[in-house]
Amino acid sequence: MSSSRKILIATVAGILLGVFLGERVSFLSYVSTGYIRLLQMTVLPYVTVSLIAGIGSLKLDQARVLGMKVGLILLLIWSLALGTALLLPLAFPPLEAASFFSTTLVEPPEPFDFIGLYIPSNPFSSLANGVVPAVVLFSVILGVAIIGLPEKQQLIDVLAAAGKAVSRVARLVSHLTPIGLFAIAASTAGTVQLEELQRLQIYLVAYGATALLLALWVLPGLVSTLTPIGYRQIFSATQEALITAFFIGDLFIVLPILMERSRALLEEHVAIAPEAGSLPEIIIPAGFNFPHAGKVLSLSFILFAGWYANSDLGIEQYPQLAFVGLFSFFGSLNIAVPYLLDLFRIPADTFHLFLAAGVINSRFGTLVAAVHTLVLGLLGACAVTGALRLSPRRIARYALVTALLGSLVIGGTRAFFSTFARPEYDADEVVAGMQLLSAQQPTIVHRDPPANRVGFDPSRSQLDLVRENRVLRVGYLEDSLPYAFFNSAGDLVGFDVEMAHAFARELGVGVVFVPVTRELGRLREELAGAYCDLVMSG
């Protein structure tokens, strides 16, 4: 049985198990967490050695091409992918939601340390703490420094061997993928409510639609606009490689095919020297070390997670998200996404939704990555040889068609979900169904003010009277969420009610809850007299 079929069966089995058993499979979250950590274990070492070896193995003229003309093409592709990712929230329907407690909501946000994030004073500390941008910068600088060394080949061979060793470890971990995805799917399906599934489906559809827009028009349309290669010619020559990348979900295995087809397209449709046709064989492997458009599009999950958790990012945060996210994606998504969630104060639990959605979205992301690699090779080769044609008319037509298709995809997705599958607001039902967490003391709850206690002696300590009467009278403000309120079963619950029970349990007495008002003068009289011993309500 193929690995892709095992993964599919494990994922479906995990979803079914989670749906039928619910919270009882929550223990599988330990398995999923262990699998995630194993995935993350090899990422930074692989990024470090592959970047150093990849850049260091280039010749000086090749490095200059990669850093200048091909670098500009790469920036253009990144800009298109970033723009698509940042526009994706427009496809999300309006959502009426409420925020519940998360530790990220009460911890003070740490200031953004740009210098510490990107310039490592200690690269080994950056490696140990998973500071991806700093590790990438160090690796790039070291790789550039190695280019000029006369006896660099021995070092390159050592780094290449280290990269192969780390890659073998990653392949060993990948054998656990069916087990890991089974645990993730089961624990997620067992804890995600119907509304959460509806919201996740919104991201799946929106991501898939925009990924297809990028892969089928935005990127290949750019090639047909700027080069003599036609739109149909691109797909007729590469459809086999693109379909393979989509279904297998692995970009690396189709790189040789993409390099071969890129060379064939250049030799057939572009008037360049025969030796220039080999440029994609230099550009594509070197570009493999940089984030592809499929990774950049995953930046949209941070915006979705904020929408999902009612922690939306403001537009003023978009530049920081784009800049930090792009550098973070030099590493693995499994490291970059949790890092970005923490950076923007979004509950970390949403990362499990990213992994669950990744079972489907990774296919679309790999398709975008394959088209990105193809486009980078073709445009890079044409830029180096001077074969680009910058026609204002063709560029304007491309921009117009892109804007129309983008509006249709994003607007259509939003209209569909707003009309037919809009998530329902049920936070009030969640609150109404809340119960006290700890065991209750013997309790009497008065909805109407009762009579004062008989035999109250103001000269004695109230604490002594409480212990003597074995009853603690607590005043509460009715409907003072989340401190004191009646749930759907008619029970008095809330933070302060929980604290009152804890205090009574400490004293070894029962609790009588009596209603009070917010009028300060009357509240002082009630506390000083025989009506109540203390007031707890916010």
C-alpha positions as CSV (number, residue, x, y, z in Angstrom):
1,M,0.0,0.0,0.0
2,S,1.4,3.4,-1.0
3,S,2.2,6.0,1.7
4,S,-0.4,8.5,0.4
5,R,-3.1,5.8,0.7
6,K,-2.0,5.0,4.2
7,I,-2.1,8.7,5.1
8,L,-5.6,9.0,3.6
9,I,-6.9,6.0,5.4
10,A,-5.4,7.1,8.7
11,T,-6.8,10.6,8.4
12,V,-10.3,9.3,7.6
13,A,-10.2,6.7,10.4
14,G,-9.0,9.4,12.9
15,I,-11.9,11.8,11.9
16,L,-14.4,9.0,12.3
17,L,-13.0,7.9,15.6
18,G,-13.1,11.5,16.9
19,V,-16.6,12.1,15.6
20,F,-18.0,9.0,17.3
21,L,-16.0,9.1,20.6
22,G,-15.6,12.9,21.1
23,E,-13.7,14.0,24.1
24,R,-12.8,10.5,25.1
25,V,-10.0,10.5,22.5
26,S,-8.5,13.7,23.8
27,F,-5.6,11.7,25.2
28,L,-4.4,11.3,21.6
29,S,-3.3,14.9,21.7
30,Y,-0.1,13.6,23.5
31,V,0.7,11.5,20.4
32,S,0.0,14.4,18.1
33,T,2.2,16.7,20.1
34,G,5.0,14.2,20.0
35,Y,4.7,13.8,16.3
36,I,4.8,17.5,15.8
37,R,8.0,17.8,17.8
38,L,9.6,15.0,15.8
39,L,8.8,16.9,12.6
40,Q,10.3,20.1,14.0
41,M,13.4,18.4,15.3
42,T,15.2,18.2,11.9
43,V,14.0,21.4,10.3
44,L,16.5,24.0,11.5
45,P,19.6,21.8,11.1
46,Y,18.5,21.0,7.5
47,V,17.8,24.6,6.7
48,T,21.2,25.7,8.0
49,V,23.3,23.1,6.1
50,S,21.3,23.3,2.9
51,L,21.4,27.1,2.7
52,I,25.2,27.2,3.4
53,A,26.0,24.4,1.0
54,G,23.6,25.6,-1.7
55,I,24.8,29.2,-1.8
56,G,28.5,28.3,-1.1
57,S,28.6,25.9,-4.0
58,L,27.7,28.6,-6.5
59,K,30.3,30.4,-8.6
60,L,30.7,34.2,-8.3
61,D,28.9,35.0,-11.5
62,Q,26.1,32.5,-10.7
63,A,25.7,34.1,-7.3
64,R,25.5,37.5,-8.9
65,V,22.7,36.3,-11.2
66,L,20.8,34.8,-8.3
67,G,21.2,37.9,-6.2
68,M,20.2,40.4,-8.8
69,K,18.0,39.5,-11.8
70,V,16.6,36.3,-10.5
71,G,16.3,37.9,-7.0
72,L,14.0,40.6,-8.6
73,I,11.9,37.9,-10.2
74,L,11.6,36.1,-6.9
75,L,10.6,39.3,-5.2
76,L,7.9,39.8,-7.8
77,I,6.5,36.3,-7.3
78,W,6.6,36.8,-3.5
79,S,4.7,40.1,-3.9
80,L,1.9,38.4,-5.9
81,A,1.6,35.5,-3.3
82,L,1.7,37.9,-0.4
83,G,-1.0,40.1,-1.9
84,T,-3.2,37.0,-2.5
85,A,-2.6,35.8,1.1
86,L,-3.4,39.2,2.7
87,L,-6.6,39.6,0.6
88,L,-7.9,36.2,1.6
89,P,-9.7,37.5,4.7
90,L,-12.1,39.3,2.4
91,A,-13.5,35.9,1.5
92,F,-14.5,35.2,5.1
93,P,-18.1,36.0,5.9
94,P,-19.1,38.4,8.7
95,L,-18.9,36.6,12.0
96,E,-20.6,37.4,15.3
97,A,-18.4,35.9,17.9
98,A,-17.2,36.2,21.5
99,S,-13.8,35.7,23.0
100,F,-13.3,33.2,25.8
101,F,-10.3,32.9,28.1
102,S,-6.9,32.2,26.7
103,T,-3.6,32.7,28.5
104,T,-2.4,34.8,25.5
105,L,-5.1,37.3,26.4
106,V,-3.8,38.1,29.9
107,E,-0.1,37.9,29.4
108,P,1.5,41.3,28.6
109,P,2.7,41.3,24.9
110,E,6.4,41.4,24.5
111,P,7.8,44.3,22.4
112,F,8.9,43.4,18.9
113,D,12.7,43.1,18.9
114,F,13.7,43.6,15.2
115,I,17.4,43.4,15.9
116,G,17.2,40.3,18.1
117,L,14.9,38.6,15.6
118,Y,17.1,39.1,12.5
119,I,20.7,39.7,13.6
120,P,22.0,36.9,15.8
121,S,24.6,37.8,18.4
122,N,24.9,34.0,19.1
123,P,23.9,31.8,16.1
124,F,23.9,28.7,18.3
125,S,21.4,30.4,20.7
126,S,19.2,31.2,17.7
127,L,19.4,27.6,16.7
128,A,18.5,26.4,20.2
129,N,15.6,28.8,20.6
130,G,14.2,28.3,17.1
131,V,14.7,31.9,15.9
132,V,14.2,31.1,12.2
133,P,15.0,34.5,10.7
134,A,18.3,34.9,12.6
135,V,19.3,31.4,11.6
136,V,18.5,32.1,7.9
137,L,20.5,35.3,7.9
138,F,23.5,33.7,9.4
139,S,23.4,30.8,7.0
140,V,23.1,33.1,4.0
141,I,26.0,35.3,5.1
142,L,28.2,32.2,5.7
143,G,27.2,30.7,2.4
144,V,28.2,33.9,0.6
145,A,31.5,34.0,2.4
146,I,32.3,30.4,1.3
147,I,31.8,31.3,-2.4
148,G,35.2,33.0,-2.6
149,L,37.2,30.3,-0.7
150,P,39.6,28.6,-3.1
151,E,39.4,25.3,-1.3
152,K,35.7,25.2,-0.5
153,Q,34.7,21.9,-2.1
154,Q,35.7,19.7,0.9
155,L,33.6,21.9,3.2
156,I,30.7,21.8,0.7
157,D,30.9,18.0,0.5
158,V,30.8,17.7,4.3
159,L,27.8,20.0,4.5
160,A,26.1,18.1,1.7
161,A,26.6,14.9,3.6
162,A,25.3,16.4,6.8
163,G,22.2,17.6,4.8
164,K,21.7,14.0,3.5
165,A,22.0,12.6,7.0
166,V,19.4,15.0,8.4
167,S,17.2,14.3,5.4
168,R,17.3,10.6,6.2
169,V,16.2,11.3,9.8
170,A,13.3,13.3,8.4
171,R,12.4,10.4,6.1
172,L,12.4,8.1,9.1
173,V,10.1,10.4,11.0
174,S,7.8,10.6,7.9
175,H,7.1,6.9,8.3
176,L,5.2,7.9,11.4
177,T,3.0,10.3,9.4
178,P,-0.1,7.9,9.3
179,I,0.1,7.5,13.1
180,G,0.6,11.2,13.7
181,L,-2.2,12.3,11.3
182,F,-4.5,9.7,12.8
183,A,-3.9,11.2,16.3
184,I,-4.2,14.8,15.1
185,A,-7.4,14.0,13.1
186,A,-9.0,12.1,16.0
187,S,-8.2,14.6,18.8
188,T,-9.2,17.5,16.6
189,A,-12.5,15.9,15.4
190,G,-13.2,14.9,19.0
191,T,-12.9,18.4,20.4
192,V,-14.0,20.6,17.5
193,Q,-17.6,21.5,17.6
194,L,-19.9,21.8,14.6
195,E,-19.5,25.6,14.4
196,E,-15.7,25.1,14.4
197,L,-16.0,22.6,11.6
198,Q,-18.0,25.2,9.6
199,R,-15.4,27.8,10.2
200,L,-12.6,25.5,9.2
201,Q,-14.4,24.6,6.0
202,I,-14.5,28.2,5.1
203,Y,-10.7,28.3,5.2
204,L,-10.4,25.1,3.2
205,V,-12.5,26.4,0.4
206,A,-11.0,29.9,0.5
207,Y,-7.5,28.6,0.5
208,G,-8.1,26.1,-2.3
209,A,-9.8,28.6,-4.5
210,T,-7.0,31.2,-4.1
211,A,-4.3,28.5,-4.6
212,L,-5.9,27.5,-7.9
213,L,-6.1,31.2,-8.9
214,L,-2.4,31.5,-8.2
215,A,-1.4,28.2,-9.9
216,L,-3.7,28.4,-12.9
217,W,-3.6,32.1,-13.8
218,V,-1.6,34.6,-11.7
219,L,1.8,32.9,-12.0
220,P,1.6,31.3,-15.4
221,G,-0.1,34.3,-16.8
222,L,2.9,36.4,-15.7
223,V,5.1,34.2,-17.9
224,S,2.9,34.5,-20.9
225,T,2.7,38.3,-20.4
226,L,6.5,38.8,-20.1
227,T,7.9,36.1,-22.4
228,P,7.1,34.6,-25.8
229,I,5.9,31.4,-24.2
230,G,2.2,31.0,-24.5
231,Y,-0.2,30.1,-21.6
232,R,-1.4,26.9,-23.2
233,Q,2.2,25.9,-24.1
234,I,3.2,26.1,-20.4
235,F,0.6,23.7,-19.2
236,S,0.8,21.3,-22.2
237,A,4.5,20.8,-21.5
238,T,4.3,20.6,-17.7
239,Q,0.8,19.2,-16.8
240,E,2.2,15.8,-15.9
241,A,4.7,17.2,-13.4
242,L,2.1,19.5,-11.9
243,I,-0.5,16.8,-11.5
244,T,2.1,14.5,-9.9
245,A,3.1,17.2,-7.5
246,F,-0.5,17.8,-6.5
247,F,-1.4,14.2,-5.8
248,I,1.8,13.2,-4.2
249,G,2.2,16.4,-2.3
250,D,6.0,16.5,-2.7
251,L,7.7,19.2,-4.8
252,F,11.2,17.8,-4.5
253,I,10.5,14.7,-6.6
254,V,9.3,16.7,-9.6
255,L,12.2,19.1,-9.7
256,P,14.1,17.1,-12.4
257,I,11.0,17.1,-14.6
258,L,10.4,20.8,-14.1
259,M,14.1,21.6,-15.0
260,E,13.8,19.5,-18.1
261,R,10.5,21.0,-19.3
262,S,11.7,24.5,-18.6
263,R,14.7,24.0,-20.8
264,A,12.6,22.5,-23.5
265,L,10.2,25.5,-23.4
266,L,13.0,28.0,-23.6
267,E,14.7,26.2,-26.5
268,E,11.5,25.9,-28.4
269,H,9.8,29.3,-27.9
270,V,12.6,31.8,-26.8
271,A,15.3,32.9,-29.2
272,I,18.3,32.5,-26.9
273,A,21.7,30.8,-27.2
274,P,21.6,27.0,-26.7
275,E,23.8,27.1,-23.7
276,A,21.4,29.6,-22.0
277,G,18.7,26.9,-22.0
278,S,20.6,25.3,-19.1
279,L,20.0,28.3,-16.8
280,P,16.9,26.7,-15.2
281,E,19.2,23.9,-14.1
282,I,21.1,26.5,-12.0
283,I,18.2,28.7,-11.0
284,I,15.7,26.1,-9.9
285,P,17.9,24.1,-7.5
286,A,19.2,27.4,-6.0
287,G,15.7,28.8,-5.7
288,F,14.6,25.7,-3.9
289,N,16.3,27.0,-0.8
290,F,14.0,30.0,-0.7
291,P,10.3,30.1,0.3
292,H,8.0,29.3,-2.5
293,A,4.6,30.9,-3.2
294,G,2.8,27.9,-1.7
295,K,4.5,28.6,1.7
296,V,3.8,32.3,1.4
297,L,0.1,31.6,0.8
298,S,0.0,29.7,4.1
299,L,0.5,33.1,5.7
300,S,-3.3,33.4,5.2
301,F,-3.8,30.9,8.0
302,I,-2.6,33.5,10.6
303,L,-5.3,35.9,9.4
304,F,-7.8,33.0,9.4
305,A,-6.8,32.0,13.0
306,G,-7.3,35.6,14.1
307,W,-10.7,35.7,12.5
308,Y,-11.6,32.2,14.0
309,A,-10.5,33.1,17.5
310,N,-12.0,36.6,17.4
311,S,-8.5,38.1,17.6
312,D,-8.4,39.8,14.2
313,L,-5.2,41.5,13.0
314,G,-5.5,45.1,12.2
315,I,-4.4,46.4,8.8
316,E,-1.5,48.2,10.4
317,Q,-0.1,44.8,11.4
318,Y,-0.1,43.5,7.9
319,P,3.4,44.8,7.0
320,Q,4.9,43.2,10.1
321,L,3.1,39.9,9.3
322,A,4.3,40.0,5.7
323,F,7.9,40.8,6.6
324,V,8.3,38.5,9.6
325,G,6.3,35.7,7.9
326,L,8.4,35.7,4.8
327,F,11.6,35.3,6.7
328,S,10.1,32.7,9.0
329,F,9.1,30.6,6.0
330,F,12.7,30.0,5.2
331,G,12.2,27.2,7.7
332,S,9.4,24.7,8.2
333,L,5.7,25.7,8.4
334,N,5.5,23.6,11.6
335,I,7.9,26.1,13.2
336,A,6.9,29.3,11.5
337,V,3.2,29.1,12.1
338,P,3.3,28.6,15.9
339,Y,5.9,31.4,16.0
340,L,3.7,33.8,14.2
341,L,0.6,32.8,16.2
342,D,2.6,33.6,19.4
343,L,3.9,36.9,17.9
344,F,0.5,38.2,17.1
345,R,-1.2,37.0,20.4
346,I,-3.4,34.4,18.7
347,P,-4.3,31.3,20.8
348,A,-1.8,28.6,20.2
349,D,-4.5,25.9,20.1
350,T,-5.4,27.0,16.6
351,F,-2.2,25.4,15.3
352,H,-4.0,22.1,15.5
353,L,-6.5,23.4,13.0
354,F,-3.6,24.3,10.7
355,L,-2.4,20.7,10.8
356,A,-5.9,19.3,10.2
357,A,-6.4,21.6,7.3
358,G,-2.9,20.8,6.0
359,V,-4.1,17.3,5.0
360,I,-6.0,18.9,2.1
361,N,-4.3,22.3,1.8
362,S,-0.8,20.8,1.4
363,R,-1.8,19.4,-2.0
364,F,-2.9,22.8,-3.2
365,G,0.2,24.4,-1.6
366,T,2.5,21.9,-3.4
367,L,0.7,22.7,-6.7
368,V,1.4,26.4,-6.2
369,A,5.0,25.5,-5.2
370,A,5.5,23.6,-8.5
371,V,4.2,26.4,-10.6
372,H,6.3,28.9,-8.6
373,T,9.4,26.8,-9.3
374,L,8.6,26.6,-13.0
375,V,7.9,30.3,-13.3
376,L,11.1,31.2,-11.5
377,G,13.1,29.1,-13.8
378,L,11.5,30.5,-17.0
379,L,11.4,34.2,-16.0
380,G,14.8,34.0,-14.4
381,A,16.4,32.6,-17.6
382,C,14.6,35.1,-19.7
383,A,15.7,38.0,-17.4
384,V,19.4,36.9,-17.6
385,T,19.4,36.5,-21.4
386,G,17.4,39.7,-22.0
387,A,14.4,37.9,-23.5
388,L,11.8,39.6,-21.3
389,R,9.4,41.8,-23.2
390,L,7.8,44.6,-21.2
391,S,4.7,45.6,-23.2
392,P,2.5,48.1,-21.2
393,R,-0.5,46.9,-23.1
394,R,0.1,43.2,-22.3
395,I,0.9,44.1,-18.6
396,A,-2.3,46.2,-18.3
397,R,-4.4,43.3,-19.8
398,Y,-2.8,40.9,-17.4
399,A,-3.5,43.2,-14.4
400,L,-7.1,43.7,-15.4
401,V,-7.8,39.9,-15.9
402,T,-6.0,39.2,-12.6
403,A,-8.1,41.8,-10.7
404,L,-11.4,40.5,-12.3
405,L,-10.6,36.8,-11.5
406,G,-9.5,37.7,-8.0
407,S,-12.6,39.6,-7.3
408,L,-14.7,36.8,-8.7
409,V,-13.0,34.1,-6.6
410,I,-12.8,36.1,-3.3
411,G,-16.2,37.8,-3.7
412,G,-17.9,34.5,-4.8
413,T,-16.5,32.6,-1.8
414,R,-17.7,35.3,0.6
415,A,-21.1,35.5,-1.0
416,F,-21.5,31.7,-0.9
417,F,-20.7,31.4,2.8
418,S,-22.6,34.5,3.8
419,T,-25.7,33.1,2.1
420,F,-25.6,29.4,2.4
421,A,-23.1,28.3,5.1
422,R,-22.6,31.3,7.5
423,P,-21.4,30.1,10.9
424,E,-24.1,30.6,13.6
425,Y,-23.4,32.5,16.8
426,D,-23.8,30.2,19.8
427,A,-21.4,31.7,22.4
428,D,-24.5,32.7,24.4
429,E,-25.5,29.0,24.5
430,V,-22.0,28.1,25.6
431,V,-22.2,30.6,28.5
432,A,-25.7,29.5,29.4
433,G,-24.5,25.8,29.7
434,M,-21.6,26.5,32.0
435,Q,-21.3,24.7,35.3
436,L,-19.2,25.2,38.4
437,L,-15.9,23.3,38.2
438,S,-15.3,22.3,41.8
439,A,-17.5,20.5,44.3
440,Q,-20.3,22.7,45.9
441,Q,-20.9,23.3,49.5
442,P,-24.4,23.0,50.9
443,T,-26.1,25.9,49.1
444,I,-29.2,28.1,49.3
445,V,-29.8,30.7,46.6
446,H,-32.2,33.5,47.1
447,R,-33.4,35.3,44.0
448,D,-35.4,37.8,46.1
449,P,-34.0,39.6,49.2
450,P,-34.6,37.4,52.3
451,A,-35.1,38.7,55.8
452,N,-32.1,39.6,57.9
453,R,-30.6,37.1,60.2
454,V,-32.2,36.7,63.6
455,G,-30.0,37.3,66.7
456,F,-27.2,39.2,64.9
457,D,-24.7,40.7,67.3
458,P,-22.7,43.5,65.7
459,S,-20.2,43.6,68.6
460,R,-18.9,40.1,67.7
461,S,-16.6,39.2,64.8
462,Q,-18.4,38.2,61.7
463,L,-16.0,35.4,61.1
464,D,-16.9,33.9,64.5
465,L,-20.6,34.2,63.7
466,V,-20.1,32.5,60.4
467,R,-18.3,29.6,62.0
468,E,-20.8,29.4,64.8
469,N,-23.9,29.4,62.5
470,R,-22.1,27.2,59.9
471,V,-23.4,29.5,57.1
472,L,-21.6,32.1,55.0
473,R,-24.0,34.7,53.5
474,V,-22.7,36.0,50.2
475,G,-24.1,38.9,48.3
476,Y,-24.2,38.7,44.5
477,L,-25.1,41.0,41.6
478,E,-27.5,39.2,39.4
479,D,-26.6,38.8,35.7
480,S,-23.1,40.1,36.3
481,L,-21.2,38.0,33.7
482,P,-18.8,36.3,34.0
483,Y,-18.8,36.8,37.8
484,A,-22.3,35.7,38.9
485,F,-25.2,34.6,36.6
486,F,-27.8,31.9,36.3
487,N,-27.2,29.3,33.7
488,S,-29.9,27.6,31.5
489,A,-30.6,25.1,34.4
490,G,-31.3,27.9,36.8
491,D,-28.1,27.3,38.8
492,L,-26.0,30.3,40.0
493,V,-22.5,30.1,38.5
494,G,-19.6,32.3,37.7
495,F,-16.1,33.2,38.8
496,D,-17.2,34.8,42.1
497,V,-19.6,32.0,42.9
498,E,-16.8,29.5,42.4
499,M,-14.6,31.6,44.8
500,A,-17.4,31.8,47.4
501,H,-17.7,28.0,47.4
502,A,-13.9,27.7,47.8
503,F,-14.0,30.1,50.7
504,A,-16.9,28.3,52.4
505,R,-15.1,25.0,51.9
506,E,-12.0,26.4,53.6
507,L,-14.2,27.5,56.6
508,G,-16.2,24.2,56.5
509,V,-19.5,26.0,56.3
510,G,-22.5,26.2,53.9
511,V,-23.3,29.1,51.6
512,V,-26.3,31.3,51.3
513,F,-26.4,33.6,48.3
514,V,-28.5,36.7,48.6
515,P,-29.0,39.4,45.9
516,V,-27.6,42.9,46.4
517,T,-27.7,46.1,44.4
518,R,-25.0,48.4,43.1
519,E,-26.2,51.3,45.2
520,L,-23.2,52.0,47.5
521,G,-25.2,53.5,50.4
522,R,-27.5,50.5,50.6
523,L,-24.6,48.1,50.0
524,R,-22.8,49.5,53.1
525,E,-25.9,49.0,55.2
526,E,-26.3,45.4,54.1
527,L,-22.6,44.6,54.8
528,A,-22.7,46.4,58.2
529,G,-26.0,44.7,59.3
530,A,-27.3,41.2,59.4
531,Y,-28.1,40.8,55.7
532,C,-24.8,39.4,54.3
533,D,-21.2,38.8,55.4
534,L,-19.5,39.7,52.1
535,V,-20.2,40.7,48.5
536,M,-18.6,39.0,45.5
537,S,-19.6,40.2,42.1
538,G,-16.9,41.7,40.0
